[in-house]
Amino acid sequence: MESQINKSLASKKNNFDLIRFFAAVLVVWFHSFPLTGTSNGEEPIMRFSMMQTTSGELGVIIFFLISGFLITMSFERRSTFVRFFKARILRIMPAFIIVILLTVFIIGPLLTTKSMYEYFHSSATYRYLANISLKHISYELPGVFTGNLYPNAVNGSIWTLWYEFFFYIVVAVLGIAKLLNKYLVTFLWLAACVLMQINFPHGYQYIYFAVYFFAGMCFYLWRDKVSLNYVGLAIAAVLLAVSAHFGFLKINLAFCGAYILFFLALGPVAKFPDFTKYGDLSYGIYIYSFLVQQIVVQAFANHLTQMQNFIYSLVISMVCAFLSWHLVEKQCMKLKNRKIIKLKKSTQEEGAKNV
């Protein structure tokens, strides 16, 4: 009997886009607390979890769970390492590079309290520009947001993108080595869970993100065996609530939390495959929203409430994301199969010559 996951994948009807949008909104919601000087302790998810996690962290976890699933599927469906990485790079890098360039060369000069000479002769400006590499993220530009309630931080969301890209590499390496199988990935997942629980001191951030990315990978690789049903959903929800009470919520998000997520994405629920009909905004919201929130705070001279900052910033971020999708992301994604088409044509022409 075909599993619910395979049925949903075959029909191409799922709620991944809707859930990713929700995850991006969670990140904006969380940042609206510290950026307006509101205590994180007032954030509902932090209160519910008894300080174990926040809405922002939950949003990032959702992104990594979904990425683990979809990136593994992407590798299996692409025949070569080059084609896989071309698709991945075209998806995240062009929009990211644009937001960094806009920040350094337009927004920074407009908002800095420094002279143009000081701004463009500061090493901090070029350290921020080097964020394009994804590694060694810098958060400050000279004279920018120095008077904000959360001073100096220009874009506090982008630090996770390196870890996302790192696990693309992990998937590719495992795939090329013919090790992308459910048994090894499950072992790696469980090992990461153990290391996270014992607070293994070396490379903790990699271990932390591996817990959720590998969970998504496992759900894809075990998709033939995973049963998504309402009984499982109820059990997962109860166990998740219990783990929150006893202090094990974060690790259980990789188990019961992942089950709930994939049930909502692929299970026997209403599907909204046309949610991104007018644009996939989740990535754009993620990379623009913190910057927008800081600009809004400065524009209102630190006199916005948390809710006002959230609403104003979300609307503006959605506009930025819409433009990013249609002007950058969508256009670049059209390029991912261009070489494949040429290769197919060349192969057909070569075959015709040999007939």
C-alpha positions, -999 to +999 in steps of 0.1 A: +000+000+000+014+034-010+023+056+019+006+090+024+039+108+019+045+092-015+009+099-025+013+136-017+047+138-034+033+120-065+003+144-067+026+174-061+001+187-036+016+197-002+017+225+023+055+231+024+053+266+009+025+276+034+045+262+063+077+279+052+058+312+050+046+307+085+081+299+097+094+332+082+066+351+099+076+335+132+111+349+128+097+384+122+074+380+152+103+370+175+127+398+163+100+424+170+105+418+207+142+426+213+143+452+185+116+473+203+131+467+237+104+443+248+115+414+270+118+381+252+101+366+283+069+381+270+070+361+238+042+335+239+062+305+227+090+312+251+064+314+279+047+281+268+081+263+265+092+275+299+122+294+283+133+264+262+128+279+228+114+310+210+091+316+180+122+326+161+141+295+169+110+274+161+108+291+127+145+282+120+139+246+131+110+244+107+132+256+078+158+230+086+133+201+089+118+210+056+152+215+040+164+181+051+135+165+034+134+185+002+172+187-004+175+149+000+147+145-025+164+171-048+196+152-049+179+119-057+161+136-086+192+152-100+217+130-118+250+148-111+267+168-084+270+198-107+233+200-115+224+196-078+247+224-067+238+246-095+201+244-085+210+250-048+233+280-055+208+296-078+181+293-052+198+310-023+228+330-035+215+356-060+189+371-036+213+369-007+240+387-027+215+414-037+204+421-002+240+424+009+249+448-019+217+469-013+226+471+024+262+481+019+259+505-010+224+520-006+209+516+028+241+520+047+251+553+031+216+566+035+213+558+072+249+561+085+258+589+109+293+588+095+305+608+065+307+590+032+345+591+035+344+575+069+318+549+059+336+538+028+370+538+044+360+517+073+371+481+074+337+473+090+320+482+057+340+456+038+337+430+065+299+433+061+303+431+023+323+398+028+290+383+042+285+374+006+308+344+013+282+331+039+310+325+063+322+346+093+291+368+093+295+404+103+265+423+117+276+459+118+281+488+094+297+520+106+273+545+120+242+524+111+215+518+137+237+531+165+208+548+182+183+519+180+171+501+211+190+471+197+220+490+184+244+483+155+229+450+144+220+453+107+208+419+098+205+393+125+189+366+105+215+357+079+239+338+102+219+305+096+224+305+059+259+291+061+247+261+081+219+256+055+245+256+027+268+233+047+242+206+049+237+209+011+273+199+009+267+170+034+239+157+013+259+159-019+290+142-004+268+113+010+251+110-023+283+109-044+298+084-020+267+062-024+260+066+014+228+085+011+207+057+026+182+056+055+204+035+078+235+057+078+215+089+079+194+076+108+226+067+127+240+102+120+207+117+132+207+098+164+244+105+170+237+142+166+208+140+190+230+124+217+257+150+212+233+178+215+218+164+247+253+161+263+262+196+251+292+184+231+314+215+232+330+212+197+310+224+167+278+227+187+260+248+161+267+222+134+254+194+158+223+215+167+213+221+130+222+185+121+196+173+146+168+189+126+182+187+091+189+149+095+154+145+109+140+159+077+163+136+057+151+106+077+115+114+070+122+114+033+144+083+032+119+063+054+088+077+036+077+043+025+074+032+062+061+064+078+024+065+084+009+099+087-025+097+105-046+114+131-037+089+158+000+096+153-007+133+153-025+131+186+002+111+202+029+134+189+011+165+201+007+150+236+043+139+238+055+173+226+034+190+253+048+166+279+084+172+268+078+209+271+068+205+307+097+182+316+124+202+298+129+181+267+111+201+241+141+211+219+152+175+212+116+163+208+110+189+181+132+166+160+109+137+166+073+145+175+077+181+162+089+167+129+060+142+127+035+170+132+052+192+106+052+165+079+016+155+088+005+191+082+026+192+050+019+158+035-007+141+056-045+137+051-052+174+055-064+202+032-036+211+007-028+246-006-005+239-035-013+273-051-002+293-020+028+307-039+008+314-071+018+350-069+053+345-054+072+324-029+079+350-003+094+330+026+131+333+017+128+370+009+110+377+042+137+359+060+167+378+045+150+412+045+129+414+076+155+421+103+169+449+082+134+463+076+125+460+113+156+480+123+148+507+096+112+509+110+125+513+145+148+541+135+121+558+114+098+559+144+126+570+168+123+539+190+086+547+198+070+516+183+054+489+203+063+453+196+030+447+177+034+478+156+069+469+146+057+434+137+028+445+115+046+474+098+077+454+092+059+423+080+040+442+053+071+460+041+092+427+042+065+410+021+068+438-005+106+433-005+102+396-008+077+399-037+101+421-056+130+397-047+110+367-060+099+382-093+130+402-101+158+379-088+149+345-074+124+334-101+146+347-129+177+329-116+158+296-110+150+296-147+187+291-154+191+258-134+180+236-163+195+256-192+226+235-195+206+203-191+185+213-221+216+220-241+231+187-231+200+168-242+200+186-275+236+178-281+230+141-272+201+140-296+221+156-324+250+132-318+226+103-319+211+115-352+246+117-367+253+081-357+221+067-373 
